[in-house]
């Protein structure tokens, strides 16, 4: 019997598996695809996801094969300079195509001891007081204490547990793919610049080995959701650009719409939903892959605490309480961005107004923080202004904060040297150090880096340790 079965071996499922394995949870990942994806839908990690990779010691792996980027246009295609004073020590994104992200997370999960089985599709499940029985397409049945559906927008797990997926259907559709072209770069750049004066859902981005990323509006919304053909790309390119750029030799072809949906619940008993299984939305702002990884980062340590037996009552319920609003915010801001990308007179006027507003530094910084998720704050009640926020990486006298979070444990950063985590030392690290960037006596951080206490009173600290890390252990 496994502790946790994860249905879906994409970035969300692999990130979750790695988080669970940090705590020796017995994890099985079931992925229905026989091979890793070659589709580069997700094009990179935003600042909050970059922080997470640093917290777990993986950032160097990404930077070794990817480039940092600081570009405007994160919100609705409105090009503005990267804002100053963004609340992060990592004010950049990492341009890692989804296959690269998936490969690095797969390697990490395997290194930590995750069992991954490809070509295994979940088709049924039933749960009881002790666990979940999972049925596979070949008739095999597996047993685990918990199941997490990370199996995409058409999630079988979500359907099997009867969770509604309300939202808005697609009204427009866009073709997306990687392919070679015969047109020269100068011609392509000139045509793209002209077309994008009136159609922002159009682009040709050069990649490696002569392969270009092509984005072009589709001719209506397909009913069957089948992958487009190369001829369909050629037709739409000629319709919008007057040329098909000589596209040929496609690597992969896909389509996406502007549908937005969110699961009504992220948990039913012992079954959870994360990533696209919990929410779908247009890819505007490049938030989808990041949102799923961030779901996993929130759920992993909580589920591990429950498996280990020290989770305080209600801890697992905080996953939905915290991540459902975060998902809703992305659903809503992508709806807004799709409006800004429209071609009618109203959308054009709105985009011009929004562009002027984003010339204000505070507005630009706010919108960038929304897309990069560095401003996500969980509702932990009244208290210090840091409460509920994730702590950015700060320089300490003897290193950096994120270097101390590699093991996925709680952390008390104590600048007074007078506090103690006795009784919780098996779950929480006590670090006595100082930072010129931190103007508080001490902060208690969850394993995901969010602040759950600020102060210097030992009795108050004990209360928060118990609330988030369970009962103290004897002597």
Secondary structure by P-SEA (a helix, b strand, c coil): cccbbbccccaaaaaaaaaaaaaccbbbbbbcccccccccccccccaaaaaaaaaaccaaaaaacbbbbbcccccccccccccccccccccccccccaaaaaaaaaaaaaaabbbbbcccccccccccccbbbbbccccbbbbccccccccccccaaaaaaccccccccccbbbbbbcccccccaaaaaaaaaaaaccccccccccccccbbbbbbbccccccccccccaaaaaaaaaacccccccccccccccccccbbbbbcccccccbbbccccccccccccccaaaaaaaaaaacaaaaaaaaaccccccccccccccaaaaaaaaaaaaaaaaaaacccaaaaaaaaaaaaaaccaaaaaaaaaaaacccccccccccccccccccccccccccccccccccbbbbbbccccccccccccccbbbbbcccccccccbbbbccccccccccccaaaaaaaaaacccccccc
